[in-house]
Every structure is written in structure tokens, then in C-alpha cells.
Amino acid sequence: MHLANEYNCWHEVLSLLENQYCIAKSSGAPSSYQQDLISLMNTCYLNLKEDDIVLASKLGDGSFSAGTTQALSRDVYGMVEKALDDYSDLIEKASSICEDPSTFAEANGASSSSFSDSEVSLWEQRWVELNREMSQWDVLSDYAGESGDVELQIECGWKSGNWDKVRNLCTKPEVAASLELGDHRAKMNEVFLAIVDGKLNEVENIHAQTAQLCLKKWQLLPCVSSGGNSHRQLLESFHRLVELRESGQIMVETSHHSSNQTTPDLKNLLKAWRHRLPNEHDPITTWDEIFIWRNHMFSAIHTNFSWLDPESLATLHDKPWTAIRATEIARKQNRKEMAQISLNNLTECAMDVTDAFTKLREQILVYENGNEMKKSGGMNLINTTNLSFFNSSQKSELFRLKGKFSTHLGGRSRANQMFCRAIQVCPSYSNAWASWGELCSSIGYELEEKAKIEATDEKTKEASIATGKKSCQYLAQGMGCYLEAVHWNAKELDGLILPKVLWMLSKEESPDGVLCHTFDARTIGLPSWIWLPWLSQLLTCLCRVEGESVKDILSDIVTSHPQSVYFMLRAFYLERRDTERIRDSSSSGATGSSSQQQSPSVRHAEELMSTLRRAHPTLWSSLEVVLEELIVRFRPSLEEELLATIAALKERVESQLEQEMLNGSGEVPNAVASFQKTLNRVSIKFFQSHSSTTESSSKDERSKKAAQFRRRFKSAFERDFRTTAPSKGSEGDKKREETKKADEEPLSLSELHKHLKKWNQTLDRQISMAPSSFPLQQASPQLSFFSSDSIGMCRNRTPEVIPRHETSNAN
């Protein structure tokens, strides 16, 4: 541990400890020695802030009781409240054992030796940590006082605002020892006290010393690029140091302005604090520490300027927004008790209408994922709210929430009315449209499943048709609501809603159906850039009945964003055209007549390609040149293609050998003959010359490489695998070759595997000798001169949404 702490070799020390533990475990060393090694490894991981690894190692230890295992399992999976209850129960059981071992043993079948000291210590550590996550500072303060944990007492003191207690504790010998060891957290407590006590001249000096201690600690940690959480705590400390310096500036300004009965301008600083926040996925303790300190500062501002009227005083601090933001993060991380604690801090705080609405919304959302009683409580909170103070969008949001709670409570008809009411109050509120669409689509999916079940029974087969039509109507209503939501808020909702729209569109069975009609009507005016992530899905729709509806959207994309769709459209067109030609040739061979009519997908793709050529001729020709260069210059070499073929054949031969070994049977002649035919085709593909004798082809670089490839490998390949390419000589030469081939003894499966393995190694070695990189000008001189400006690339812009008529509503 000394090497790891002083010389920044954490991973090396961990590797040594892990190897030593493996040796001790295999050699049967005493269990106490093994536990010491595990304890040292856990200490290293804790210093690197890898708490999950420590919990997982303890969970997999297997030496703990069933209750401890259950608590650890819940702790690992983030079930904080349940894990805390489990640890509390275990601690109470251990206390009962200490008070009356015989009575507890009779009732529970356990003795005082049931729990080891390490197990009890684990309970206490995790109990403290989980209470810290739940912000139970009063509980932790009582525990710290009983256990004599000075560091925890100081933390509880400054977070509870008990600065006299913090001031007395900082004089303890334990704190002085921590400062001598370079603990930056102990030094940061001095910064807290200097700001609170008004010793603003000392803040800068103590702040600089704390920053130096943090930087020294940073140097003793692994590189940031090594990954892990080792730097997270120090980054949080740097964040707090920045805000502590700004807090000192706030106290200087407030003391100066309060003495002169003037008000300072803190808008820029408060705005910076709003933007300087942790990530939403960061631990809740990180958010809690930042917001608690900010609340201390806001309380100090409130005290210094208590002579101001409430409205003027509200502009000097940001306590409502801070508490509401803390509630939102706690709710998103499923910390409902912390969310309630944050909301309770706003009982006596003046706030504007926007903050009041946001607070009300968070109070309602806390009830959303609870049981039926809590959902009913959320519904009652909405019903008792006076809406006269809010604007139209805020009223629409409350009606939307009322509709969602009605859906959760089983009242879909009531929910439909509430969503309709929300749209009537504010037609441009996108979230209301999206929630209404979610309700209609869920009903449509349920009716669709019901129709499928009814269709399987002869008695209800006719009823299934009516149910299916009703399902399409609900899906069309949901699609209309979704597209209306995208129209009003395309930048945020397109990625969430458009996949659902395309999925609902795939349910259409007729080009004149209600889904296609709704899609055509509701996509008018939508910007084309919102469809760019879903180009592959749109091209696939061309093959189905909704192809005519999707074609209009693709036409807009081809016109406004040609470079985004060109390559995908070209590949789709060629693939569908070749597929249709193969199908027509097979059908004409069977019937003796050919069909000249193109399929809708090919016709649509051809029209789109023609539109792109006419609209952007220069761009089209440039992209064709780029594509040709990529195909010709950057295709795999013949060695790489042959290696891929040989590797696939080797795997097939190994699978055949393994199957014969398991079955205990000999070689299957048909299998060997099949492999031999495949090798003959490989020989024809790679070693039969297709080049002409013209001057242009002789100068072609690809033809030269192919000739060199044949000269190098052809004879060896034909000799090893006994293949012969078809001869172009006379009939007598062909007969002599066939006679010679018939006289040769065929290869066995094991010999074939041996030759394939040899060729795999030979080709792999040959390819590895090729350079890993070379200049683009050498590979393709034409591509090296291209740039986005030289080929006239269109820039993808985000145009404004075209306004739609005010009376547009959902279907």
C-alpha cells in the first residue's frame, strides 16, 4: 500500500496482490492470510473509487450470511431504500445478540458467533454510505457522535448548517493529523469556516493551499486515460473549489452592499451556477453537496438583505430553482424521499409563477411511478390546483399530466378527454400531442392483438374484421398526433416519434388506407432533415403498399440533401433491379414469356435517381467518380479474397472432421467430392485469365497484379488441390487432361485440411507483409484532389418548420 500511495503504481500493486492471492488459494494457505490479501485489494479499489468492484467481490465471497448476501445484492443493483432497510435489520439483530444471546438464539436459531467482525463492519460502512445517499444527516449525526467519527461529524455539521459544531470539531487532534497527511477534505472545511465566519482575507490563501493538496493527490492517481472512477472525487473537489472562490466574492459584495443599503448585481454569477452542474447520471451525493452549499450561500444573502421586499430579494438568490433541480435529479434517479426533502425546503420561499409551476409539476411527477394510492394522490393534487395563475402551455401540461394519471388508473376515456382538453388550451404544446398519440397507439395495438386472436376462431372471424378496422383508426389517430408533435417540436421529438410512425405505417394493407391518408396529410410542412436518420427504413417502405406515400418524402430529401441519400438510394435501386431481373429470367424460362412491367419499388427508385440527376448534375457526376474510385482502388487484393475463401473452406472441413469423429464413421465420399467441386470453382475464379490482349488492359494495374498473382500461386494451388482450369485447346488436349485427372487418386479429408491450413498460413503471411498505410495520392490520385467544396457538397441545414394552419388537429 505504501508503494501504491507514494509512487502511483496502483495497478501494479493490484496485479501483485491478485497473483499472490491466487498462489495462496491454490497452495492452501491459511484463510486469515487470504482474507488479509482480499482486504488489501479492497483498500486499493476503494482508493481508486471502484466501489462496485468491492461490493461484487464481497458478494461473491460466499462466507457471509443469507441476510448479508440479500442486502449486498440489493445494494449492487441500486435498490438503496430496500438495501438500507436490510442493513438496519441486520444491525438490530446483531445488537439483540449482544444484549441477550440465548433469547435470540432460541428465536432465530443463531448464536453470537453467527456474524463475524468483518461482516458487522461491512453493515456499518454500507449503512453509513446509504444514509449519506438518502441525505439522512440527522441520523448520521447521532451515529457519528456515538461512534466518535470526527470526519463524519464535521460533514453532518456543515451540511446541516451547525457551524459552531464544525468550528469546535476542527480543533480536534484527529483533524490536525489529517491535515499533516495532506487530506484536502479537511483543508476544505477550513475554507467553509473562513467564508461563514466572514474571514474573507484568509479565504484566498486557504483556497490556494487546498488546491495544491488536490493537485498533489491528482499526481498520485493513475492516468485519466486509464479509465475508472479514481479521478471523479477530485474533479468534484475542483468543482467545489471554483464555487467556494465565487462564494467568497459573493460574501464580499453582500457585506459591502448591505452596509450601504444597496443591492448587488449577482445575475451573471447565478446564471453561471445554473450552467455549472454535474451530469445527470452522476451520484446523487455529488449533486447534494453542491446544492447544500449553494443553499447556505442563498440563506446568507437572505439574512444580509432581509430589509428588502420579497420580490427584490428573490432576484438576489436562486434557491427555488436549485431545490427544484435537486428534486428533478432525485426523481430521475428514483430517490423519492430525497425529492420530497428538497421540495420541503421551499415552504417559506418566495418564487415567481414559473418556479411555482415547476415545483408543482415535480410534486405531481413524484407520485407517478408509485402504487395506486400515490397515483390517486397525484390526481388529487392536480384537481385541487388553481389554474388561473398559469399560462396556456402550463395549463396544457397540467391537463396532460391529468390524462396520464387517468391512464394509469384505468380511465382511458377520461384520459382521452383530458388530452383533448390540453390541445384545446394550447394547440402548439408538443408534449400533449405526443401523450395523446401514445394513448391512441396503445389502444390500437391492443385491438390489433384482439383481432388476431378473434381471427383464429371461426365464430369470431367476422368480428375480427371490424376490430381490425377499428385498430387502424386508432393507429391513424395516434400517427396524426405524433406527427403534429414533431411539427411543433421537431428538434427534440423526431428521434423518439418517427420510428413509431414508420412502424404504424407498416401496418397498412392498402395504398388508399386510412394510415397512408393520415401520413400524407400530416407530413406536409415537416422539414426533410428530420427523416435523415431513417433513410434505410424509408427505402424499405418503397417495397410495400406505403411506397407511394414515402416517395414524396424521399423526393424532398433528394432535392434538399442529395449527398445524404445518394449512396443508399443507388445501392437500393441496383439491388432491387437485379433481383427483379433474376425473377423475370426465371419466370420467362418457365413460361416462355418475359414481363416488361417493373415492380413499384424499382420504378420509384428509378424516378428518384432521375430526380437527383436532374436537380444536381454536377454533384451526381462527382459522387459517381468517388464511388468508382472506391470500388476500383480500394477493393480487397486477390490474396485477401483467396484467404477469406480458404478460411471459410477450412472451417467447413474442420466441422466435417469433427462430425465424423463424433459419429465414429469413416469419410463420406460425397462430402469430399463436394469440397473438390468447390475448389475447382475457386481455381476457375482466381486462376483462369479473363484479360484481353489489348494495349489498354495490359497497362491496367489490376490486370498486372492479377497476372502476378496467377504466376505466383496457380501451379502450387492446382498441384496441392489437384484442380485444373478448363483448357482452351483442342478436343484431344481436353481428353488427355480428363484422363490424367481420372488417374489421380482423390484427396482425403485430412489431406485436404492439411493443405488448406498450409495455404491459410501462406496467404496470411503474404498479406501481413503489405504496408499498413500509404498516402492517399498513391492509392487514388483523383480522390486526393477532392474536397467538400470542389465537388459542391450541399450543407445540411436545419430549416425552420413551415407554419401550418391554426385549425390543424389530430384525426
Steps between C-alpha positions, in 0.01 A plus 500: 500500500791735565626448144155562355442817704840661461612389152175484303520129415148393590447257218841339547430448871157357421653257252754383761229456764274309262783265398595449863138421586475242219820334622379499860163356402650220288763410759248480785637793704320595823167672450610793716786571256262481203258739673786745561581497128134557412485787749807662342353466151172652616690790654671566167168487317341735753782750454438477126125556568407163350226436756309269266797263475530488878130422542512236227803332661326493837183369340692217335693415815237251617606524866222738606156415632187490286382836634827668412494348152149633444596848618813503280301384198253786539786739563680395180187547289432850636196414716609751762191514721456122519872442557500760778209323668685167475816642657296662777331167577834320507649757738198467730540122499866531591409739782238252627761226504734716708222587748353149546676227297295209639160657430597598146646156431179330612287727282717511191721195517819708508772565751730787572762342276266508198634838384871571465658835581571567132134435416375740768754759387370463144143564619604821675702629204221441251236630743692828531552528125135432416379749761736751341334432163160550661612831662411375850738742672321502836524120522865505396579777746367293791696194379821700455469643850457154652778340297743793532547543123627859484511518118136391472399743777658791309326397178163477674567830676570716194220336296254566781624857547631436855813710463576522873531123508726503192716774655551298820569175317768654279719547810505124569834313477352266236444796264852630558639156417298493177637840402856379557430203271381738227126431512344762271152438644614611847654812348180575310315512832723794594386676180139446605563651842696796359209591270233450766695690769560790265879460494503589133869603502599145591276327243738549206800364691322192637338445160843492332635252757199272445549513124865400543401201712249394233762529228746295703236233545429513126866424423481185712213353298514301175476678166159632405517293180517181707127533572320428824363729769823587678494866393129559555525613863783743423312643203206558734738668744629732225139586418435590861822704520387713208168567669668567834709775343186646346324467836775711656439766235127486573558554871730797426237664281209425732680639804594816310154560349304410814694757701417764237137387467548422129442184297780317316475363146536122530319401180812392309626285787162338560475429128844336508393285795196382305720379216784359712340175614600133517374248247153361558645149542749608767433373854234685692752579774694717253192706424408514867831648613491774235140596565537495880789748485310722258202503735733616780608789278140586409405495868787739578381736223147481638626590847716792382222651287198422717404868485411462129148418382446133400493569126831688501656244732397215268723647225812468718488123548397188311376281783171392334666393177774315690253304712283417197802383302610282792149352513509424128834319524391304807179397322684388188736293714201348686579674831145600590573578864780738401266663250247563777773641727609745229142613439443551872781758502279732290214539747598852610671627188358762263506401133360612168225324305743298289679357803168434672376307199823300475479416869139386459593289199781325690265435793255336261767293319629359830167315531501364143697178549353410837217268594134570428457700820788732412370543146164596646682752718664648191160524330354677803790746500421592139128529568553739793735729307383848405585540131424871475863602569655295218539566128356283223797261463516446877127429514539259208777318686280457807215362288754267333616373839138453601449289189805289577387437857153411369665246267696347788181475706311324219287789377593516132183681399570766761862515386392556139285793615790650697740477205239659277456775760880554512510546122208742508673712765832511309501351146876552464597297809690204354511284814120493515485381138761231572317372810170491310667307222644254750151433640341450156783276375488281812126448449564421134765239582269333752217485244741357245595217734132443575425478127773238454353289779148533360620402152612160628144410603233434236227645720671837540667518159256761367533708816879504454456700177313777683754492781784531249340805338453659841864429580611678181288800593664528842845455346421775249394729785822421685705562186332836446573604858863389476562689176332810643735479801799482265367799310501717813826371649701323231842548659422302816230249406592378150737229624241363743186517288590441135594131553156445654336673202682281248413190702132594499519573126626145440163374631326642192351247258381731219651807329165676551472401867446733791863472619643607164244780474592628848871475424462699177294770670710541814849499343425812295718782629740283699869574432678233298806485730304321773479189279875468438567248782223277363600484132544122500150454645352741244665313211366172636150651500526537121460122474165504681159654449603827666769556233305775321463696826866468593617592149395864549715528813798344322454742211534793741811342653652441155446866417623654827756244626624302197835399645328339800277270298697437181706191588218328689253572220742378233570173686128445558418563134768263366408228748128513420566520125727194505253308714219578258709397198585166661135442580391594147762276341395203712130559425564549127699178490208314653218659298685599183397867528655796680329781691596856408320661797719628781418450865392812696819509707725500191284761330504727804876465546564570131287814514684620809837441333382696194385784727839514667685505163284784370511708820873457573687392186841620616469336839374178342797473262746576781349238729513245219872569459552458874306174502690361201832584661397332825390184318803474274782628719399374842359155436674213683803350331482159336704357787246628752207365300664159465588496871137566595389213273766262635412589861130428439581167336735406784224561756261281301757220474576519873127481576470193275800331666357570845163357399660182363703461819190532717301256287789252481446455125752522220528765237191584302585489125230750417647755740848468348355530150307810603814666635687406183235663282520814710877510459462459125273803492749693713776410256294619205414828676850595608734336250318500164612801300223734385725781378513591137815570302414860424747770586267669749444190708870419514562837658224458752646471849241249615573276200872513571445399863268218390765369259763507774258325737438219247868453426576472870221277630328321211727201456538439874123523554421255220771263619389500866127475438522308168286747313533599135349802334302431182733484201447704187691255279377232264266217585797262524669718762180511704464120487863451610444736795182316602680163478790630710258640758314168519824308562590718799392371840255744666604685815381378836327736742801515733736576209263768380499656847879490510532682166236757595682572824828544311342740252335694779836557665672583170245759394479648850876544505493655153229750597674595826802614296292767326533855641235596754455847349608702198427850368159563348665660197677173431184290545265729308634822348150610405358470853792693646385811310140480618355711780153599612538830313645359180206264444238752608378322812174636631510591867232338714309778669219492751228711338221653692178302515245625249202646687185298474144616507378577847205262477711184445398232748552130547292256301 
